[in-house]
């Protein structure tokens, strides 16, 4: 599973990506997480299964969903308090919930 965390300049997404990567490792999940920016989105989407979008980009969420749809990547808008999730576990829970919601009902 390849997770892309997107923010405006890349700084805050780097922290979130590091935290969610560590939380996934702690759970024994083979997930990677990388940081990107709104400007690099079209390139970064090629290697993403799920895109976590910083709360400050909420106004751009529909544009990001349109960009991600042809590539089959899910898009999740992160909550305003995501930066307080120092362990990354709540953010990882959002990833897992998104993945569950994309599966057919008979496989859940």
MDTraj code that builds the backbone (N, CA, C; nanometers):
import mdtraj as md
import numpy as np

residues = "UNK UNK UNK UNK UNK UNK UNK UNK UNK UNK UNK UNK UNK UNK UNK UNK UNK UNK UNK UNK UNK UNK UNK UNK UNK UNK UNK UNK UNK UNK UNK UNK UNK UNK UNK UNK UNK UNK UNK UNK UNK UNK UNK UNK UNK UNK UNK UNK UNK UNK UNK UNK UNK UNK UNK UNK UNK UNK UNK UNK UNK UNK UNK UNK UNK UNK UNK UNK UNK UNK UNK UNK UNK UNK UNK UNK UNK UNK UNK UNK UNK UNK UNK UNK UNK UNK UNK UNK UNK UNK UNK UNK UNK UNK UNK UNK UNK UNK UNK UNK UNK UNK UNK UNK UNK UNK UNK UNK".split()
xyz = np.array([
    [0.0846, -0.1169, 0.0000],
    [0.0000, 0.0000, 0.0000],
    [0.0890, 0.1231, 0.0000],
    [0.0651, 0.2095, -0.0950],
    [0.1429, 0.3327, -0.1063],
    [0.0556, 0.4517, -0.0702],
    [0.0959, 0.5210, 0.0353],
    [0.0215, 0.6356, 0.0872],
    [0.0954, 0.7630, 0.0489],
    [0.0214, 0.8564, -0.0071],
    [0.0755, 0.9876, -0.0399],
    [0.0071, 1.0904, 0.0501],
    [0.0855, 1.1682, 0.1216],
    [0.0323, 1.2740, 0.2073],
    [0.0628, 1.4067, 0.1383],
    [-0.0421, 1.4853, 0.1120],
    [-0.0273, 1.6080, 0.0351],
    [-0.0601, 1.7293, 0.1218],
    [0.0277, 1.8295, 0.1122],
    [0.0007, 1.9577, 0.1764],
    [0.0456, 2.0681, 0.0819],
    [0.0435, 2.1889, 0.1272],
    [0.0762, 2.3013, 0.0408],
    [0.2224, 2.3074, 0.0004],
    [0.3141, 2.2970, 0.0966],
    [0.4563, 2.3136, 0.0676],
    [0.5390, 2.1877, 0.0909],
    [0.4822, 2.0866, 0.1556],
    [0.5547, 1.9626, 0.1780],
    [0.6095, 1.9434, 0.3177],
    [0.6116, 2.0479, 0.3979],
    [0.6691, 2.0355, 0.5320],
    [0.5786, 1.9554, 0.6254],
    [0.4551, 1.9971, 0.6393],
    [0.3659, 1.9275, 0.7314],
    [0.3335, 1.7864, 0.6811],
    [0.3274, 1.7673, 0.5508],
    [0.3002, 1.6337, 0.4981],
    [0.4148, 1.5384, 0.5286],
    [0.5358, 1.5901, 0.5377],
    [0.6508, 1.5056, 0.5717],
    [0.6343, 1.4485, 0.7114],
    [0.5926, 1.5320, 0.8064],
    [0.5718, 1.4842, 0.9440],
    [0.4611, 1.3795, 0.9497],
    [0.3503, 1.4052, 0.8820],
    [0.2386, 1.3103, 0.8828],
    [0.2807, 1.1792, 0.8171],
    [0.3519, 1.1866, 0.7067],
    [0.3970, 1.0650, 0.6370],
    [0.4894, 0.9823, 0.7261],
    [0.5822, 1.0466, 0.7934],
    [0.6724, 0.9742, 0.8830],
    [0.5954, 0.9044, 0.9944],
    [0.4974, 0.9744, 1.0493],
    [0.4211, 0.9185, 1.1613],
    [0.3335, 0.8016, 1.1169],
    [0.2680, 0.8143, 1.0031],
    [0.1801, 0.7068, 0.9576],
    [0.2643, 0.5861, 0.9137],
    [0.3812, 0.6102, 0.8575],
    [0.4723, 0.5009, 0.8202],
    [0.5150, 0.4233, 0.9447],
    [0.5503, 0.4948, 1.0499],
    [0.5921, 0.4310, 1.1743],
    [0.4759, 0.3529, 1.2375],
    [0.3560, 0.4108, 1.2348],
    [0.2387, 0.3413, 1.2906],
    [0.2097, 0.2141, 1.2119],
    [0.2243, 0.2185, 1.0810],
    [0.2022, 0.0998, 0.9985],
    [0.3058, -0.0075, 1.0310],
    [0.4308, 0.0323, 1.0459],
    [0.5361, -0.0622, 1.0837],
    [0.5033, -0.1279, 1.2168],
    [0.4591, -0.0471, 1.3134],
    [0.4256, -0.0999, 1.4453],
    [0.3133, -0.2023, 1.4388],
    [0.2247, -0.1889, 1.3404],
    [0.1150, -0.2843, 1.3227],
    [0.1529, -0.3994, 1.2297],
    [0.2742, -0.3984, 1.1810],
    [0.3194, -0.5048, 1.0926],
    [0.2632, -0.4955, 0.9518],
    [0.2263, -0.3753, 0.9089],
    [0.1684, -0.3550, 0.7764],
    [0.2769, -0.3127, 0.6780],
    [0.2695, -0.3645, 0.5584],
    [0.3665, -0.3319, 0.4545],
    [0.3181, -0.2103, 0.3763],
    [0.3160, -0.0941, 0.4427],
    [0.2712, 0.0309, 0.3827],
    [0.3908, 0.1248, 0.3708],
    [0.3929, 0.1989, 0.2633],
    [0.4905, 0.3064, 0.2516],
    [0.4130, 0.4376, 0.2555],
    [0.4784, 0.5420, 0.2973],
    [0.4144, 0.6737, 0.3020],
    [0.5159, 0.7771, 0.2590],
    [0.4736, 0.8641, 0.1705],
    [0.5611, 0.9701, 0.1238],
    [0.4856, 1.1022, 0.1250],
    [0.5614, 1.2085, 0.1238],
    [0.5042, 1.3431, 0.1269],
    [0.5073, 1.4037, -0.0122],
    [0.4069, 1.4842, -0.0394],
    [0.4003, 1.5559, -0.1657],
    [0.3357, 1.6908, -0.1447],
    [0.3289, 1.7655, -0.2524],
    [0.2669, 1.8971, -0.2463],
    [0.1537, 1.9035, -0.3482],
    [0.0729, 2.0043, -0.3362],
    [-0.0351, 2.0236, -0.4328],
    [0.0222, 2.0413, -0.5731],
    [0.1368, 2.1043, -0.5838],
    [0.1994, 2.1284, -0.7149],
    [0.2560, 2.0019, -0.7767],
    [0.3018, 1.9070, -0.6947],
    [0.3607, 1.7833, -0.7471],
    [0.2590, 1.6701, -0.7582],
    [0.1345, 1.7003, -0.7294],
    [0.0309, 1.5975, -0.7224],
    [0.0211, 1.5128, -0.8487],
    [0.0197, 1.5723, -0.9651],
    [0.0001, 1.4943, -1.0879],
    [0.1100, 1.3913, -1.1079],
    [0.2301, 1.4214, -1.0684],
    [0.3403, 1.3254, -1.0784],
    [0.3328, 1.2234, -0.9652],
    [0.3103, 1.2710, -0.8436],
    [0.3083, 1.1838, -0.7265],
    [0.1943, 1.0829, -0.7290],
    [0.0844, 1.1163, -0.7931],
    [-0.0313, 1.0266, -0.7979],
    [-0.0018, 0.8948, -0.8681],
    [0.0952, 0.8948, -0.9568],
    [0.1267, 0.7732, -1.0300],
    [0.1754, 0.6604, -0.9401],
    [0.2213, 0.6941, -0.8221],
    [0.2708, 0.5905, -0.7314],
    [0.1935, 0.5894, -0.5996],
    [0.0646, 0.6229, -0.6043],
    [-0.0151, 0.6289, -0.4813],
    [-0.1405, 0.5434, -0.4922],
    [-0.1691, 0.4705, -0.3850],
    [-0.2946, 0.3963, -0.3737],
    [-0.3994, 0.4780, -0.2992],
    [-0.3505, 0.5621, -0.2087],
    [-0.4388, 0.6475, -0.1302],
    [-0.3695, 0.7815, -0.1076],
    [-0.4469, 0.8876, -0.1130],
    [-0.3946, 1.0232, -0.0951],
    [-0.4585, 1.0832, 0.0291],
    [-0.3755, 1.1215, 0.1229],
    [-0.4217, 1.1909, 0.2425],
    [-0.3960, 1.3394, 0.2204],
    [-0.5011, 1.4182, 0.2300],
    [-0.4942, 1.5595, 0.1961],
    [-0.4997, 1.6434, 0.3237],
    [-0.4021, 1.7319, 0.3382],
    [-0.3973, 1.8205, 0.4542],
    [-0.5230, 1.9049, 0.4644],
    [-0.5679, 1.9329, 0.5863],
    [-0.6931, 2.0061, 0.6060],
    [-0.6932, 2.1456, 0.5441],
    [-0.5767, 2.2059, 0.5295],
    [-0.5688, 2.3396, 0.4718],
    [-0.5920, 2.3376, 0.3199],
    [-0.6023, 2.2181, 0.2608],
    [-0.6321, 2.2058, 0.1177],
    [-0.7771, 2.1616, 0.0935],
    [-0.8619, 2.1793, 0.1934],
    [-1.0021, 2.1365, 0.1819],
    [-1.0714, 2.1982, 0.0606],
    [-1.0392, 2.3199, 0.0280],
    [-1.1023, 2.3856, -0.0872],
    [-1.0643, 2.3192, -0.2194],
    [-0.9552, 2.2437, -0.2205],
    [-0.9070, 2.1774, -0.3416],
    [-0.9444, 2.0296, -0.3496],
    [-1.0203, 1.9802, -0.2531],
    [-1.0438, 1.8361, -0.2427],
    [-1.1123, 1.7783, -0.3666],
    [-1.2087, 1.8471, -0.4236],
    [-1.2768, 1.7926, -0.5417],
    [-1.1822, 1.7856, -0.6613],
    [-1.0973, 1.8849, -0.6765],
    [-0.9964, 1.8820, -0.7831],
    [-0.9020, 1.7626, -0.7632],
    [-0.8594, 1.7404, -0.6403],
    [-0.7690, 1.6294, -0.6100],
    [-0.8388, 1.4965, -0.6372],
    [-0.9649, 1.4855, -0.6011],
    [-1.0399, 1.3619, -0.6297],
    [-1.0501, 1.3362, -0.7796],
    [-1.0736, 1.4405, -0.8570],
    [-1.0807, 1.4251, -1.0035],
    [-0.9467, 1.3790, -1.0606],
    [-0.8383, 1.4315, -1.0069],
    [-0.7045, 1.3914, -1.0523],
    [-0.6741, 1.2463, -1.0135],
    [-0.7187, 1.2043, -0.8960],
    [-0.6875, 1.0710, -0.8443],
    [-0.7756, 0.9618, -0.9039],
    [-0.8977, 0.9952, -0.9422],
    [-0.9945, 0.8947, -0.9884],
    [-0.9438, 0.8086, -1.1040],
    [-0.8877, 0.8651, -1.2104],
    [-0.8423, 0.7801, -1.3207],
    [-0.7307, 0.6836, -1.2816],
    [-0.6620, 0.7131, -1.1755],
    [-0.5523, 0.6276, -1.1294],
    [-0.5986, 0.5267, -1.0244],
    [-0.7250, 0.5379, -0.9839],
    [-0.7802, 0.4458, -0.8850],
    [-0.7366, 0.4731, -0.7424],
    [-0.6824, 0.5899, -0.7169],
    [-0.6370, 0.6237, -0.5820],
    [-0.7514, 0.6832, -0.5011],
    [-0.7658, 0.6358, -0.3797],
    [-0.8645, 0.6919, -0.2871],
    [-0.8113, 0.8242, -0.2332],
    [-0.9009, 0.9131, -0.1947],
    [-0.8626, 1.0440, -0.1404],
    [-0.9338, 1.0638, -0.0070],
    [-0.8566, 1.1019, 0.0941],
    [-0.9113, 1.1248, 0.2277],
    [-0.8668, 1.2628, 0.2745],
    [-0.9627, 1.3463, 0.3106],
    [-0.9320, 1.4765, 0.3703],
    [-0.9023, 1.4545, 0.5181],
    [-0.7853, 1.4957, 0.5598],
    [-0.7454, 1.4778, 0.6993],
    [-0.8153, 1.5796, 0.7890],
    [-0.8406, 1.5416, 0.9138],
    [-0.9075, 1.6343, 1.0062],
    [-0.8156, 1.7496, 1.0462],
    [-0.8761, 1.8561, 1.0943],
    [-0.8015, 1.9755, 1.1337],
    [-0.6951, 1.9477, 1.2397],
    [-0.7167, 1.8480, 1.3229],
    [-0.6228, 1.8202, 1.4316],
    [-0.5226, 1.7098, 1.3985],
    [-0.5039, 1.6805, 1.2708],
    [-0.4158, 1.5711, 1.2305],
    [-0.2731, 1.5895, 1.2825],
    [-0.2272, 1.7110, 1.2947],
    [-0.0896, 1.7352, 1.3376],
    [-0.0691, 1.7061, 1.4860],
    [-0.1787, 1.6895, 1.5599],
    [-0.1702, 1.6511, 1.7000],
    [-0.1575, 1.4989, 1.7163],
    [-0.1745, 1.4246, 1.6078],
    [-0.1630, 1.2784, 1.6097],
    [-0.0157, 1.2398, 1.6016],
    [0.0538, 1.2538, 1.7116],
    [0.1984, 1.2341, 1.7132],
    [0.2405, 1.0900, 1.6871],
    [0.1547, 0.9945, 1.7188],
    [0.1893, 0.8539, 1.6961],
    [0.1524, 0.8069, 1.5556],
    [0.0665, 0.8816, 1.4872],
    [0.0219, 0.8420, 1.3542],
    [-0.0867, 0.7370, 1.3533],
    [-0.1292, 0.6905, 1.4684],
    [-0.2266, 0.5812, 1.4727],
    [-0.3659, 0.6243, 1.4274],
    [-0.4075, 0.7445, 1.4652],
    [-0.5393, 0.7916, 1.4189],
    [-0.5399, 0.8119, 1.2691],
    [-0.4305, 0.8625, 1.2161],
    [-0.4204, 0.8822, 1.0719],
    [-0.4209, 0.7478, 1.0007],
    [-0.3491, 0.6513, 1.0539],
    [-0.3500, 0.5167, 0.9963],
    [-0.4898, 0.4559, 1.0036],
    [-0.5629, 0.4828, 1.1102],
    [-0.7014, 0.4345, 1.1209],
    [-0.7875, 0.4914, 1.0082],
    [-0.7638, 0.6162, 0.9697],
    [-0.8376, 0.6759, 0.8570],
    [-0.8051, 0.6032, 0.7267],
    [-0.6788, 0.5683, 0.7084],
    [-0.6371, 0.4923, 0.5897],
    [-0.7096, 0.3584, 0.5872],
    [-0.7064, 0.2880, 0.6980],
    [-0.7683, 0.1558, 0.7065],
    [-0.9195, 0.1643, 0.6824],
    [-0.9854, 0.2650, 0.7388],
    [-1.1297, 0.2823, 0.7189],
    [-1.1603, 0.3094, 0.5718],
    [-1.0780, 0.3883, 0.5076],
    [-1.0979, 0.4169, 0.3661],
    [-1.0833, 0.2900, 0.2828],
    [-0.9853, 0.2096, 0.3159],
    [-0.9644, 0.0845, 0.2427],
    [-1.0819, -0.0107, 0.2617],
    [-1.1323, -0.0192, 0.3829],
    [-1.2484, -0.1066, 0.4095],
    [-1.3708, -0.0602, 0.3321],
    [-1.3906, 0.0704, 0.3215],
    [-1.5095, 0.1225, 0.2538],
    [-1.5030, 0.1020, 0.1030],
    [-1.3853, 0.0772, 0.0496],
    [-1.3694, 0.0555, -0.0947],
    [-1.3868, -0.0903, -0.1341],
    [-1.3870, -0.1815, -0.0380],
    [-1.4007, -0.3231, -0.0678],
    [-1.5470, -0.3591, -0.0874],
    [-1.5744, -0.4572, -0.1740],
    [-1.7131, -0.5039, -0.1873],
    [-1.7640, -0.5564, -0.0539],
    [-1.8898, -0.5401, -0.0290],
    [-1.9507, -0.5763, 0.0999],
    [-1.9266, -0.7229, 0.1358],
    [-1.9242, -0.8121, 0.0364],
    [-1.9099, -0.9546, 0.0686],
    [-1.7672, -0.9922, 0.1070],
    [-1.6694, -0.9023, 0.0974],
    [-1.5337, -0.9346, 0.1379],
    [-1.4937, -0.8701, 0.2679],
    [-1.5833, -0.7933, 0.3276],
    [-1.5496, -0.7261, 0.4542],
    [-1.5650, -0.8227, 0.5694],
])
top = md.Topology()
chain = top.add_chain()
for i, resn in enumerate(residues, 1):
    res = top.add_residue(resn, chain, resSeq=i)
    for name in ("N", "CA", "C"):
        top.add_atom(name, md.element.get_by_symbol(name[0]), res)
traj = md.Trajectory(xyz[None], top)
